[in-house]
Amino acid sequence: MSLTATLALALAAGLSIPAGALVSSSSPLRSLCIQHQIDSFVSYFGGGALMAAISLVLIPRGMEDVSVFPASAMFFLGGVLFWQVSGWTRRSGTSASQLVGMMLDFVPEAIVLGATAAADSAGAYLLAGLIALQNMPEGFGAFHEMQSHQASAKRLWTIFLAAPLAGPLAAWLGFAWPSISEEGLGLVMFFCSGGILYLIFEDIAPQAHLRQRDFPAIGAVLGFLLGMVGAMLAH
């Protein structure tokens, strides 16, 4: 896949962030989503899709070039770093920290997307779709949280319309990485896997299940199923 196509793919995946914010900004749509638990279902769906990306794309690809010890170290380091940054966003409670939290998974995912596109175009399309599915509930939730801090509508939309631009930049970094080292690419994939796995269990699943209902959790099954089918078709 060419660099231009990769950057366009990363941008497209990032545009689901303002799409989610657009739904959240409309009171009738937001009320409808909450009333029918659509927001919880979509959050679980995105979590399942991310789990599929980790288990079917990132880790299998990383295991091809990285031995056990460095793989384990990078996986653990990714989880610890995401834990610390996530804790900082909660303690700060500012709109800036909410922005960091929103970008915490998108940027490393886009780096991996770029690296994947350099070697496997089919896998890149699959990963971009999974990232887009996750970004929409992120945008939905982050917009509401940042709005509650009384940020102006102009400032909010400036942030949410600019956020997708981080995707092409991160994808460009990932696209150039394989030319340095295949092992380095594998280490990045393990690092991102550890961090994303932490976010799934610390943030996505608990937030989606706040109302103690059972149905939305089936979204995780459907999200993983989509990723599994995509991975099988890509191979």
Summary of the structure (lengths in Angstrom):
residues: 235
radius of gyration: 17.0
end to end distance: 16.2
largest distance: 51.7
contacts: 887
relative contact order: 0.24
helix: 89%
strand: 0%
